Amino acid sequence: MIAKIGRNNNLFGVLSYNNTKIQQEKGEILLTNKMIETLNGQYSVPQLMKSFEPYLIANQKTEKHTLHISLNPDPGDNVSDQKYKEMAEQYMREMGYGEQPFVVFKHTDIDRSHIHIVSVCVDENGKKISDQFEKMRSMKICRKLEKAFGLQLATEKPSQQNQKIFRAVDYKKGNVKSQISSVTRYLPEYYQFQTLGEYNALLSLYNITTEQIEGELHGKLKRGLLYFPLSDNGKKTGHALKASLFGKTAGLESLQLHFEKCKLSLKNNPAQESLKSLILKTFQSTDNESDFKRQLAQHHIDTIIRRNEKGRIYGVTFIDHHSKTVWNGSRLGKELSANSFNDCWNMIVKPEIKDPGVSSPKLSMSHPAGMTVKNPHHLFEFLTTSKQEDNWVEALEGLLPQLQGEDYEEQSFVNEMMKKRKRQRSQK
């Protein structure tokens, strides 16, 4: 189970966000603690606010007084409402918030159910409750809750858990905006790519594509991106979604900065030669596209082939999930250009390639927790066997696109509500 702790100064917005889930029939209130009760057990946002008002009035110094916590069990866990209640109470008590007013919301808007806890981090006298070593304490409490309630351990079989979490967009399930947001917020942070084409190759693994658009607004040329979900056969489906819906990291300006940064960092990156050697060896030892892709996939390398209407290959991109890098074939070398693959697979003409002299490549990879593993094949084994459970869980938190998507969705909701209120005030 992973806990995400957030703070801001907009209690009304956070409560409204969770209440919207209830109105959409994708959420419910499971538990209230030290909250003013209502006759019918139903709560509006103003009613919930009344329980927190004395604490906010007493507070004089703490700017980010609102506490918003989500507890996220493994997708394979089947957690009853009663277990969620007990988990929330124990978590808040051991984190030092047991005597605070708080409300527990259950969300069912995505595949895995989870709970959100809303409270304030100032006590009834207006004093801020200590958050010293908060992250470490939270992780230790999560480990206790996993054992106490029979949940899957976050430090157990991490590679399998990773596979469960990362899912391609499924437009048939709806909530496409949230699904795309989960992916677009993750990719630029952990993968290096130098062009929009390489970015699109990476997006295609998640059934997403993006297109650059240009237009004139108030006499100025404007550029931006539109995102589309893809069907299983790679065709665009559904409505186009503006990049601004997914935050700055999904926008053209931010991506262009990312491209430039990656060009510098990849200029003399040892991963390039290692990857090129492996691909050349695989190219020489196979006679068709299917075998070529299959063998590279065994090394955790995805191959994206682009063809025109006549079936001719015009682009090949390689995505190395070890070094977290994306390479157009021609960037690796002319031997791996689109023409080479056309000649080989369509005309059965093997290009002349010098002996690549390949051995199993040992790539390096930087991780969110600040660790570097010489052999990334054994990343998860290293983390779980070197007594670095806390580091692994911290790293995993950064690799949860669905959680990040929720954070952004909440912040986007709050921001939009604040803009709406400003517009209303300006019109008066």
N, C-alpha and C positions, 0 to 999 in steps of 0.2 A: 504494500500500500504506500502511496506517495501523498504527502501533505504539501499543499501550496499555501503560503501565507502572504497575504497582500494587505497593504495599508493605504488609505487615502483620507481626504477630508470631506468626502461627500457621502454621508450616511444615507441620505434620502435616495440618492442615485443607486447605491448598492442594493437597498431594500426594493426599489422599483424594478431593478433588473431581475431580481429573484421572483418578485411578484408577477412579472410578465410571463415567466415560465409557468406559473400556476394558471394564469389566464389562458395560456396556450395549451393547457392540459398536458404540459410536459414537466410538471413539478408539483410539489405539495409541501406543506409544513408538517414535519414529523414531530418536532419537540420545541417547547419554549421553556426557558429557565429565567425565573425572576422577572417575568413579563406580565404586564397588566392583562388579565383575562377578559375575554368578551363573552357575551351571553350564549352565542351560537357556536363559539369556537372558530369562527372565521375572522380573518384579520385583513384590514386595509393597510396601506403604507402609513397614513397618518396615525392609525391606531398603534402600529408597531413603534413609530417614532416617539410616542408619549412615554414609553418605558425607558428610553435612552436620554430624554431631554434633561433630567436632573444631573446626569453625568456630564453632558456637554456644557451645561450652564456652569457647573462647578469647575470645569477645565479652563485653565487660563493660559497655558503655555504650549501644550502638545498640539502641533499643527495637524499631523495625520492621526486623528483620533479613532478612525473607523477601522475595524479589524474584519477582514473577509478571508476565511479559511476554507479550502476545499480538501476533502479526504477522498482519495481515489483508490479503491481496491483494484486488484488485477482484474482484467476483463473476464477471466475464467471463474472468478469468485461469485457465488450466489449468496448475497447478503440480505437477510430479512430486515424489515423495518425495525423490529425490536433490537436486532444486533446493531443497526445504524444508530439507534438512540443511545444504547449503552456505550458504543464506541465514542460517540460525540461527547457524552458526559465525562467519560474517563479522560479523553484527550484534553478537554478544556480544563478539567480539574488539575491534571498533572502539569499543564502548561501555565498554571497560575491564574486561570480565568474562571474557575468554578463558581465564584461568588458574584460574577458579573451577569447582567442580563444578556441573554443571547437567544437566537432563534435558529433552528436547524431546518434547512430546506433540502429536500431530495429532488435531484434532477434526473429525468429519464429522456432527455432530448437527443442523446447519442447512444451507441450500442451498449456502453457500460454505464450502469447506474452509479451515482456518486452523491455525496452530500456537500452542501455549502453551509458554513456557520458564520453568522453575522453578529458582531458584538462591538464593543468599544474598549480601547486599551487604557482608559483612565478610570480610576475607581470613584466611589461616591463622593470622595473628598477632592476630586479633580487631579489626583496624583497619578502620573503615568506608571503603569505596571511594568516591572523590569522585563526587558526583552534580551537580556544578556545571554549569550550562547543559545539563542533561540533555535537556530537551525539544527544544531547538534542535539538539543533536547527533543526537538520535534521528531527527528529521525529515530532516536532511541525509543520514544513513546510508540512510534509506528511499528517498530520491531516487536514491542511488547503486545500491541494490539493484534498483530498478525498471529502470534502464538496463542494468545488468549481466546481469539475468536475463530481459530482454524482457517486463517486466510493463507493464500500463497505468499511465500516470503519474497520480498522484493530483491533479495540477494541470491535467490535460487534460480538456476537455469536462465540467466539473463538473456542469452541469445534467443531463446524461445519467446520470452516476454517481449523482446524487441520486435520480433516478427509479428506478434499479435497487435502491437501498438501501431505500427506503420501500415496503413491501409491505403490503397488507391481510392480515388474519389468514385463513388457509386451514385450517379445522378438519379437513379431510380428510387433511392432511399430519401430523396429530398434533402433539405438543409445544405444545399450545395455550397452556399457562401461559407458556412462554417467549415465544411470539409476542405475547401480550397484554401481557406485561411490557415488551417492547421499545417498545410504543406508549404505554402509560400513563406510563412514566417520561419520555417525550419531550414529550408534549403540554403539560402545565402549565408546563414550563420555557420554552417558546417561543411559546405561544399565550395570548391574553387572552380570557377568557369570564367571564360574570357570574352564570350560573345553571347548575343541573344539566341543564336542558333544552338550553342552548347547548353544554355539555360533551358531552352525548349526541349532538347533531348532529355535532360534530367526530369523536367516536368512530365514528359510523356510516360515515364514509369509510374506516375500517379494519376494517369488519365486526365491530364490537364495540358492545355496549350495557351500561349499568349501571342497577341499580335500588336505591333506598333501602329499607332494611328497619329495622323497629323491634321491640324485644322487651324483656322484663324479665329481668334476671339478678341474683340475690341481692337482690331488692327494688329494684334501680335500673334506670331506663329506659336502654336501650342503643340506639344508632343506628349503622348501618353501610351499606356498599355491597356488592352482589354484581355480578360481571361475567359476561357471557355472550358467547360467540362467535356471530356471525350467519351464516346461509347467504347465498348469492348473492341470494336474493329478500328478504333483510332479516328473516327469521324466526329466533328464538332456537333454537340447537341446542347439544347437548352439556350438560355439567354446569355449574352455577353455581360460580363461583370467588370466594372471599372476597378483599376488597381487601387484607387483610393479607399475602396471598401476593405482592403486587407492590410492597411498600414503602410508606413513609408518604405519598409523593406521590399515591398512588392512593386513599388513605383519605378518608372524608367530612370529617373535621376539617381536614385539610390543604387539601382543595379549598374548603371554606368560607372559609378564610383567603385563598385565592387569589381567590375571588369578590369579597371585600371589597377586596382590593388592586386588582383590576382595575376595580372601580366607581370608585375614586378616580382611577386613571390614565387611564380612558377618559372621564371626565366632560367634559373640554374637549378631547378628542383631535381634531385636525384631520382624521384619517382618517374620522371619522364623517360629516362633511358631504360630503367628497369621494366616499365610498362611496355615500351616499344619492343624490347627484346622478347618479352613473353608473347606479345601479339604476333610478331614476325615468325617465331617458332611455331605457333599454332597455325598461322596461315600456311606455312610450308608443309605441315603435317596433315592438313585436311584438304578435301576436294570440293566441299559444298558449304553453303551458308549455314545449314542446320548444324552440322558437326562443328563448324568454326564457333558458332555462338555457344553451343553446348559446352565445349571445352573451356572457353573463356569464363563461362558462368560458374564453372567449378572453382575458378580462382576469384570469384566474386567481382567479375567484370561484366557489365552489361554492354551489349552492342546494339546501337540504334542505326538502322539502315533506312535511308530515304530514297524513294523512287519516284520518277515522273509517271505520267499517264501511260507511257509506252513500256514501262517496266524497267527503264534504265536507271541504274544507281547513280545518284548525283551527290550523295553525301553519306559519310560514315562517321559516327561519333562513338567514342568509348567512355564508359563511366566506371571508374575504378573506386569501389566502395572501401578499399583498404586505405588508400591515400586521400580519399574524399576529393578526387580531382576528375574533371571532365575534359576530354581532348577530342578535337576534330582530327580525323585520321591524317589529313594532309599536314596538320601541325606537328604530328609525331614524325612524319617523313613521307617523301613522295612515294615510297613503296607501299604506303597504306592509304593512298588517295582513292577516291571513288573509281577512277579508271582502272586501277590495279585489280579491284574486286570484280569489276565488270569483265575484264579480260579473263580472269581466273574462272569465275563461276558461269559466265555466259558463253565464253568461247573456248573454255578448257585450255587456256594458255597460262602457264605458270610464269609470273614475273621472275626475273633473275634477282635473287636476294643474297647478299653476302651472309656468310655464316654469322648469325646473331650472337653466338656464344652465350647462350642463355643458361643460367642456373635459376633455381627458384628465387624470385626477387624478394629481397627483404626491404620493405618500405617502412618509412616512419610516419607516424600520425600523431598529431597533437590533439589532446582531448580536453573537454570542458573543465575537468578537475585539475588541469595543469600537469598531467602526466604524459610522458612520451614512451611508447612501447615499440621496441625495435621490430618485433614480428607482430603485425596487427592481426594475423590470423588468430593469435592467442590472447587477444585483448581481454575478453571476458574471463578467461581462465586466470589471467594475471591478476585481475582485480579482485576475484573472489578467493584466490589462494594466497594472496600476499597480505591478508589481514587489513584490507583497505575498504571494508564494506561501506563505511560512511562516505568515502570518496566515490565509490561506485554509485551509490544511491544518489549522491549529489549530481554526478554526471548524468545519471538516468533522468533526473528531473529536467535537465536541459534538453534531453532528447525525447520529450513527450510532446509532439506537435499538437495532439488533441487538447492537452492542458493549456498550452500556449494559445491555442485557438480560442479557448474559453476566456482566458484572460483578456485577449484582445476584443472579443465580442462584448464582454462586460464593459471594458473601458470605452469602446466605441459607443455603446448604449448610453453610458453616463455623459460622454462628451456631447452626443447629439441632443440629449435632454437639456444640458446646460445651454447649448446654442439656441434651442427652441425658447427657453425661458428668457434669454437675452433679447431675442427677436420680439417676443411678446412685450417686454418692458419698453423696448424702443418704439413700439407702435402706440403706446399709451400717451 
